[in-house]
């Protein structure tokens, strides 16, 4: 399951209860949850950004091997020439594979 939080272009965010439901659903079904948090610093109005990383701390027996977060400095920080993407995963195999995908070098 791939989610974008906050959304683009509106900057709306998913609330804590919704994120908990998504994490529980993916854990119950044994499927991976990829949270695209590339616009974490780009929210509008009173919208509060809550990361999936925060939510899983509140869920007992959460299978963290199924949780992956992606982020990039180029979009959120307005740095289009700075090509730094981040994959934050609790799954060692995913991290090992991501290391092999790096085009130039790891930051």
Backbone torsions as a table, in degrees:
resi	resn	phi	psi	omega
1	UNK	NA	127.0	178.8
2	UNK	-111.5	127.1	177.0
3	UNK	-124.1	152.1	173.9
4	UNK	-116.1	119.6	-177.5
5	UNK	-144.6	112.5	-0.7
6	UNK	-70.2	161.0	-178.5
7	UNK	-78.8	162.9	175.1
8	UNK	-122.8	128.6	15.6
9	UNK	-101.7	-1.8	-171.8
10	UNK	-79.9	-22.4	-179.7
11	UNK	75.8	15.6	177.6
12	UNK	-74.8	152.2	-175.7
13	UNK	-120.0	157.4	173.1
14	UNK	-86.6	139.6	-179.5
15	UNK	-82.1	169.5	-175.8
16	UNK	-56.8	-44.1	-178.4
17	UNK	-64.0	-41.0	178.2
18	UNK	-63.4	-45.2	179.4
19	UNK	-62.8	-40.9	177.2
20	UNK	-61.5	-42.3	179.0
21	UNK	-61.8	-42.4	179.7
22	UNK	-65.4	-42.0	179.1
23	UNK	-65.1	-44.7	179.4
24	UNK	-63.4	-42.1	178.7
25	UNK	-59.6	-50.8	-178.3
26	UNK	-65.3	-36.6	177.1
27	UNK	-65.5	-44.1	179.7
28	UNK	-62.2	-37.2	-177.8
29	UNK	-89.1	-10.2	-179.7
30	UNK	71.5	30.3	178.2
31	UNK	-111.0	158.6	-177.3
32	UNK	-80.5	146.8	174.8
33	UNK	-115.9	119.0	176.1
34	UNK	-109.2	115.7	-179.7
35	UNK	-102.4	111.9	176.4
36	UNK	-85.4	103.5	-178.3
37	UNK	-108.1	33.1	-173.9
38	UNK	-62.9	-23.5	179.9
39	UNK	-109.1	33.8	-175.3
40	UNK	-57.5	-31.7	-179.2
41	UNK	-97.2	7.6	-176.4
42	UNK	-118.4	75.2	176.1
43	UNK	-117.0	158.8	-176.7
44	UNK	-125.0	150.5	178.5
45	UNK	70.1	-142.1	-177.6
46	UNK	-92.9	10.8	-178.2
47	UNK	-64.1	125.8	179.3
48	UNK	-104.0	127.1	178.3
49	UNK	-82.2	129.9	175.3
50	UNK	-124.9	124.5	-179.3
51	UNK	-81.0	150.4	174.1
52	UNK	-60.4	-30.8	178.6
53	UNK	-60.9	-33.4	177.0
54	UNK	-72.1	-41.7	-174.4
55	UNK	-66.4	-40.2	-176.5
56	UNK	-66.9	-20.0	175.9
57	UNK	-66.5	-23.2	-176.8
58	UNK	-94.9	-2.8	-176.8
59	UNK	-108.7	111.1	179.1
60	UNK	-66.5	145.3	177.9
61	UNK	60.5	28.2	177.1
62	UNK	-70.9	131.1	176.5
63	UNK	-82.7	94.7	-175.6
64	UNK	-69.6	-16.6	176.9
65	UNK	-63.8	-15.7	-179.2
66	UNK	-96.4	0.7	-174.7
67	UNK	-108.5	129.1	-179.7
68	UNK	-138.6	138.0	-179.5
69	UNK	-123.7	134.2	176.1
70	UNK	-118.1	147.1	-177.5
71	UNK	-153.2	160.6	178.2
72	UNK	-149.4	141.9	176.8
73	UNK	-76.9	-29.0	-173.0
74	UNK	-64.5	-38.3	-178.1
75	UNK	-80.5	-56.4	-171.8
76	UNK	-69.5	-33.7	-176.9
77	UNK	-97.6	0.9	179.5
78	UNK	66.1	40.2	-178.9
79	UNK	-119.5	69.3	-173.1
80	UNK	-61.4	-25.8	179.3
81	UNK	-82.6	-14.6	-179.0
82	UNK	-94.6	99.4	-173.9
83	UNK	-90.2	78.7	178.2
84	UNK	-120.7	113.0	175.9
85	UNK	-108.5	148.6	-176.6
86	UNK	-126.0	130.8	170.1
87	UNK	-116.2	116.4	178.0
88	UNK	-109.0	112.6	-177.6
89	UNK	-133.4	148.1	176.6
90	UNK	-91.3	-3.6	-176.4
91	UNK	-98.5	113.9	-176.5
92	UNK	-60.5	-34.9	-179.8
93	UNK	-65.9	-41.9	177.8
94	UNK	-62.3	-42.3	179.2
95	UNK	-63.3	-43.0	179.2
96	UNK	-62.0	-42.2	179.2
97	UNK	-67.5	-40.7	179.0
98	UNK	-61.6	-36.7	177.7
99	UNK	-61.0	-35.8	-179.9
100	UNK	-74.5	-18.9	-179.2
101	UNK	-84.0	-10.3	-176.0
102	UNK	-64.2	126.8	-177.6
103	UNK	-73.3	-43.2	-172.7
104	UNK	-117.3	-41.2	-179.2
105	UNK	173.0	159.7	179.4
106	UNK	-87.1	139.7	177.5
107	UNK	-99.4	NA	NA
